[in-house]
Amino acid sequence: MCIWAKEGWYFLNENGLSWAETMLSLLIIMMLFGTLVPTFQKMQETLHEKQLQLTAYETMHDAAKIIKATGAVSGQRIVNGVQFSWVYGTGLCVSYENYRLSQVMLCEE
């Protein structure tokens, strides 16, 4: 009878899994979550940026209608807690603060 056969890295526990299989399973799970979570987070950030940009362009469109109707030269709009401010001078520009707390300005082309 060999003692090494019961204590080796390939020894099965009471559930029928060896230590090597258990470690391999944990490694695979860690690799999946280590790559998928950052990818999904980056996708969510990109989507949020695009939604803010779309709302800024909608604000620019609304501002153009207000300028034509009333002659106003500035205004603001709050959407989902984000303030979009527009100013009409030599051109129409909309500014807002993104989720990184940096100021973004979009002007008509």
C-alpha positions as CSV (number, residue, x, y, z in Angstrom):
1,M,0.0,0.0,0.0
2,C,1.4,3.4,-1.1
3,I,0.8,6.4,1.1
4,W,1.6,8.9,-1.7
5,A,-1.4,7.6,-3.7
6,K,-3.8,9.0,-1.1
7,E,-2.0,12.3,-0.5
8,G,-1.0,13.4,-4.0
9,W,-2.2,16.4,-5.9
10,Y,-4.6,14.1,-7.8
11,F,-6.2,12.7,-4.7
12,L,-10.0,12.9,-4.8
13,N,-11.9,14.5,-2.0
14,E,-15.3,13.4,-0.7
15,N,-17.1,15.1,-3.7
16,G,-15.0,13.3,-6.3
17,L,-13.0,16.4,-7.3
18,S,-9.2,16.6,-7.1
19,W,-7.3,19.6,-5.9
20,A,-6.1,20.3,-9.4
21,E,-9.6,20.3,-10.8
22,T,-10.8,22.6,-8.1
23,M,-7.9,25.1,-8.8
24,L,-8.5,24.9,-12.5
25,S,-12.2,25.7,-12.0
26,L,-11.3,28.7,-9.8
27,L,-8.8,29.9,-12.3
28,I,-11.3,29.8,-15.2
29,I,-13.9,31.7,-13.1
30,M,-11.4,34.3,-12.1
31,M,-10.3,34.8,-15.7
32,L,-13.9,35.1,-16.9
33,F,-14.9,37.7,-14.3
34,G,-11.5,39.5,-14.6
35,T,-12.1,40.1,-18.3
36,L,-15.9,40.4,-18.7
37,V,-16.5,42.8,-15.8
38,P,-14.1,45.5,-17.1
39,T,-15.4,45.0,-20.7
40,F,-19.0,45.5,-19.6
41,Q,-18.1,48.5,-17.5
42,K,-16.3,50.2,-20.5
43,M,-19.4,49.5,-22.7
44,Q,-21.6,51.1,-20.1
45,E,-19.4,54.2,-19.9
46,T,-19.4,54.5,-23.7
47,L,-23.2,54.1,-23.8
48,H,-23.6,56.8,-21.1
49,E,-21.3,59.2,-23.0
50,K,-23.3,58.7,-26.2
51,Q,-26.6,59.2,-24.4
52,L,-25.3,62.5,-23.0
53,Q,-24.1,63.6,-26.4
54,L,-27.5,62.7,-28.0
55,T,-29.3,64.8,-25.3
56,A,-26.9,67.7,-26.1
57,Y,-27.8,67.5,-29.7
58,E,-31.5,67.4,-28.8
59,T,-31.0,70.5,-26.7
60,M,-29.3,72.2,-29.6
61,H,-32.3,71.4,-31.8
62,D,-34.7,72.7,-29.2
63,A,-32.6,75.8,-28.7
64,A,-32.7,76.5,-32.5
65,K,-36.5,76.4,-32.3
66,I,-36.6,78.7,-29.3
67,I,-34.2,81.2,-31.0
68,K,-36.4,81.3,-34.1
69,A,-39.6,81.7,-32.1
70,T,-38.5,84.1,-29.3
71,G,-35.1,85.5,-30.2
72,A,-33.5,84.3,-27.0
73,V,-29.7,84.0,-27.0
74,S,-29.2,81.6,-24.1
75,G,-31.0,79.0,-22.0
76,Q,-30.7,75.8,-20.2
77,R,-32.3,72.4,-19.9
78,I,-32.0,69.8,-17.1
79,V,-32.3,66.1,-18.2
80,N,-31.7,63.3,-15.7
81,G,-29.9,65.6,-13.3
82,V,-27.5,66.9,-16.0
83,Q,-27.7,70.6,-16.9
84,F,-27.3,71.4,-20.6
85,S,-26.7,75.1,-21.2
86,W,-26.9,76.7,-24.6
87,V,-25.6,80.0,-25.9
88,Y,-26.2,81.6,-29.3
89,G,-23.5,84.1,-30.5
90,T,-21.6,83.6,-33.7
91,G,-22.9,80.0,-33.6
92,L,-25.0,77.8,-31.4
93,C,-23.1,75.9,-28.6
94,V,-24.3,73.5,-25.9
95,S,-22.2,72.7,-22.9
96,Y,-22.7,70.1,-20.1
97,E,-20.7,68.2,-17.5
98,N,-20.1,64.5,-18.2
99,Y,-19.8,61.7,-15.6
100,R,-16.1,62.4,-15.2
101,L,-17.0,65.9,-14.1
102,S,-15.3,67.5,-17.1
103,Q,-17.0,70.2,-19.2
104,V,-18.0,69.2,-22.7
105,M,-19.0,71.8,-25.4
106,L,-20.7,70.9,-28.7
107,C,-21.1,73.6,-31.3
108,E,-22.9,73.6,-34.6
109,E,-20.8,72.8,-37.6
